Amino acid sequence: MVTDRIGDFIIRLQNAARIGKANVSMPYSSHVLAIAKKLKELGFIATVDVKAIGDSDVKKEIKATLVFDERGQPKLRGVKRISKPGRRLYVPFTAAHRVKGGTGVGIISSSSGVVSDTEARKNRVGGETLFEIW
């Protein structure tokens, strides 16, 4: 059993991108699904599907497809986990900084849902900084 579902999800994405694998599957979690949808909105993931495992509707998994450019290189170059289960890091909207000079995105879990660092500054909401992706 994995205790850090978010960390497991982003590492699965990074490993799949590094070996050139297009599809990633992950056990279902509503929080991970919200993060995957945000990454789809930002252009790192092409599709996000929720599928039932076996005959029952109780067990589900999330299937994500990574985005590759015309040369076959993945758009996802790297990730860095900021807030961890042993150390939660909360930031106000003023401290939500640009990642890699604007080429990357910081993902923040706020009271208004999962938002990017740009949306956090625009909507003036702070929260837990989950990870940075570029």
C-alpha positions as CSV (number, residue, x, y, z in Angstrom):
1,M,0.0,0.0,0.0
2,V,1.3,3.4,-0.9
3,T,1.0,6.1,1.7
4,D,1.9,9.1,-0.6
5,R,-0.5,8.8,-3.5
6,I,0.5,12.1,-5.0
7,G,4.2,11.4,-4.9
8,D,3.6,8.0,-6.4
9,F,1.5,9.5,-9.2
10,I,4.0,12.1,-10.2
11,I,6.9,9.7,-10.1
12,R,5.0,7.3,-12.3
13,L,4.4,10.1,-14.8
14,Q,8.1,11.1,-14.7
15,N,9.3,7.5,-15.1
16,A,6.9,6.9,-18.0
17,A,8.1,10.1,-19.7
18,R,11.7,9.1,-19.3
19,I,11.3,5.7,-21.0
20,G,8.9,7.0,-23.7
21,K,5.8,5.2,-22.4
22,A,2.6,7.0,-23.3
23,N,0.1,5.5,-20.8
24,V,0.2,5.5,-17.0
25,S,-2.2,3.9,-14.7
26,M,-2.7,4.6,-11.0
27,P,-5.2,3.5,-8.3
28,Y,-8.2,5.8,-8.1
29,S,-8.2,8.7,-5.7
30,S,-10.4,11.8,-6.1
31,H,-7.5,14.1,-5.2
32,V,-5.2,12.4,-7.7
33,L,-7.9,12.6,-10.3
34,A,-8.2,16.4,-9.7
35,I,-4.4,16.7,-10.1
36,A,-4.5,14.7,-13.3
37,K,-7.3,16.9,-14.7
38,K,-5.3,20.0,-13.8
39,L,-2.2,18.5,-15.6
40,K,-4.4,17.8,-18.6
41,E,-5.6,21.4,-18.6
42,L,-2.0,22.6,-18.5
43,G,-1.0,20.4,-21.4
44,F,1.2,17.8,-19.7
45,I,-1.4,15.0,-20.1
46,A,-3.5,14.3,-23.2
47,T,-6.3,12.2,-21.7
48,V,-7.5,11.2,-18.3
49,D,-9.9,8.2,-17.9
50,V,-11.4,6.5,-14.9
51,K,-11.9,2.7,-15.4
52,A,-13.4,0.1,-13.2
53,I,-11.1,-2.9,-12.4
54,G,-12.8,-6.2,-13.0
55,D,-16.5,-6.7,-12.7
56,S,-17.1,-4.5,-9.7
57,D,-17.5,-0.7,-9.7
58,V,-15.8,-0.4,-6.3
59,K,-12.2,-0.7,-7.5
60,K,-11.2,1.9,-10.0
61,E,-8.0,3.1,-11.6
62,I,-7.0,6.3,-13.4
63,K,-5.4,6.0,-16.8
64,A,-3.5,9.0,-18.1
65,T,-1.8,9.5,-21.5
66,L,1.2,11.7,-21.7
67,V,1.7,14.4,-24.4
68,F,4.7,14.0,-26.8
69,D,5.9,16.6,-29.3
70,E,6.5,16.1,-33.0
71,R,10.0,14.7,-32.4
72,G,8.7,12.1,-29.9
73,Q,10.0,13.9,-26.8
74,P,7.6,14.1,-23.8
75,K,6.4,17.5,-22.7
76,L,7.0,16.5,-19.1
77,R,10.7,17.0,-18.4
78,G,10.8,16.7,-14.6
79,V,8.9,16.9,-11.3
80,K,9.9,17.9,-7.8
81,R,7.8,17.0,-4.8
82,I,7.6,20.0,-2.4
83,S,5.1,19.1,0.3
84,K,5.5,15.6,1.7
85,P,3.6,13.5,4.2
86,G,6.3,14.2,6.8
87,R,6.5,17.9,6.1
88,R,3.6,19.8,4.7
89,L,4.4,23.2,3.2
90,Y,1.7,25.9,3.0
91,V,2.2,29.1,1.1
92,P,0.2,32.3,0.8
93,F,-0.6,33.5,-2.8
94,T,2.2,36.0,-2.6
95,A,4.8,33.3,-2.2
96,A,3.6,31.2,-5.2
97,H,6.6,31.8,-7.4
98,R,7.2,31.0,-11.1
99,V,8.8,27.7,-11.8
100,K,11.8,27.5,-14.1
101,G,11.4,31.0,-15.3
102,G,7.8,30.4,-16.4
103,T,8.4,27.2,-18.3
104,G,7.2,25.1,-15.4
105,V,4.2,25.1,-13.2
106,G,3.7,24.8,-9.4
107,I,0.6,22.8,-8.3
108,I,-1.2,24.0,-5.2
109,S,-4.0,22.4,-3.3
110,S,-6.2,25.3,-2.1
111,S,-9.6,25.7,-0.6
112,S,-10.9,26.3,-4.1
113,G,-9.5,23.0,-5.4
114,V,-6.2,22.1,-7.2
115,V,-4.8,25.2,-8.9
116,S,-1.6,26.2,-10.6
117,D,0.8,28.9,-9.2
118,T,-0.5,31.4,-11.8
119,E,-4.1,30.8,-10.9
120,A,-3.2,31.1,-7.2
121,R,-1.7,34.5,-7.7
122,K,-4.6,35.6,-10.0
123,N,-7.3,34.4,-7.7
124,R,-5.4,35.4,-4.5
125,V,-5.6,32.0,-2.9
126,G,-2.9,30.1,-1.0
127,G,-2.6,26.5,0.1
128,E,-0.4,23.5,0.2
129,T,2.3,23.5,-2.5
130,L,2.2,19.9,-3.7
131,F,4.9,19.8,-6.4
132,E,6.5,21.6,-9.3
133,I,6.4,20.2,-12.9
134,W,8.3,21.4,-16.0
